[in-house]
């Protein structure tokens, strides 16, 4: 009952006029981020995070999480209309979504994708609502040794459950640990790996690194690929929406199965990409129309979208309850909480109760707002894809530079951003994942502190 009353109080916070405004702006920005090549959820949140520094933390996190919801919805538009996955986890959506668009059923495919996204995200939010407080309550008993064990489990899980080559994941993690250890040692006060560069005394700033790794590297890749967009038109209207919704009950088992798969892959570091392919594969295996998958089956759109969005949302559970991000976007949001002076983890539910429940309430509202907005504005956002990338790329790069400079008011940070942009580009070309590096950069120093505190407390 306490949690229910806290959630109702959270709705009061989230439904204030300025927070509703931030929610709508965030969803609209997120859809743009999801539609435009070279961006995506983690990139958009990372680029826009510095712009929230002067805001109230609750409003800031509502804005950023709404950008994430909008990006999740926006990725389906490019997948279905242009056969270009807006996000990596939208690849499976193209298998049946684009054939449906070619058959003149783009409106049906988009409605199915958006509705499945909403159902998947809602299942993830319900999981956070009922499970996160229990996990946080249990974790309040943790000391340094237990926290180090949890951090170690997270790093090991990324290696064991990641879909990339394990050696490459390990290399990415180790580089993240190296970056995290630069600057002043938090226990002894000694300088480490600063190489007499004054700007490195505070270490590699998380935001600068992330903006370079995600934003700048994606621009370099997209420029290299020289994308040209020739998409199908969407004939979405109320009649198509209601007709598609009328078909959904017959696919209830696929929706439930994909949501469960997504929630599991989100809480563990399996991720939305693995969840989308697993959801599609299971649907194809158990569906009576499985052999028809790939030819324009609506079930082949529902399954990956539900699983991916359930995973993307559920990844916020370990971030809020334990301070451990379950995805790249959760890692970016974790860094934002730290910048605003909030300590993610079990104490957050005790010390910042209004903030946590306001955020959870905004997840419900943000998904509803996202579904309504995206159904009403598909043609408008699809038209954005026809803007020449030669115009879009410089705008994104300028926003990245402003974001990096805002962190410490230093030109050095802009150069660092460009360096990490090249690093991110090389990593992506060589097939090295960036999420483990971001994870190690965010949690590396916390894991080290917990390990050393445990050794000191136990006398070695």
Secondary structure, 3 states (H helix, E strand, C coil): CHHHHHHHHHHHHHCCHHHHHHHHHHHHHHHHHHHCCCCCHHHHHHHHHHHHCCCCHHHHHHHHHHHHHHHHHHHHHHHHHHCCCCCHHHHHHHHHHHHHHHCCCHHHHHHHHHHHHHHHHHHHHHHHHHHHHHHHHHHCCCCHHHHHHHHHHHHHHHHHHCCCCHHHHHHHHHHHHHHHHCEECCCCCCEECCCCCHHHHHCCCHHHHHHHHHHHHHHHHHHHHCCCCCCCCCCCCHHHHHHHHHHHHHHHHHHHHHHHHHHHHHHCCCHHHHHHHHHHHHHHHHCCCHHHCCCCCCHHHHHHHHHHHHHHHHHHHHHHHHCCCCCHHHHHHHHHHHHCCCCCCCCHHHHCHHHHHHHHHHHHHHHHHHHHHHHHHHHHHHHHCCCCHHHHHHHHHHHHHHHHHHHHCCHHHHHHHHHHHHHHHHHHHHCCCCHHHHHHHHHHHHHHHHHHHHHHHHCC
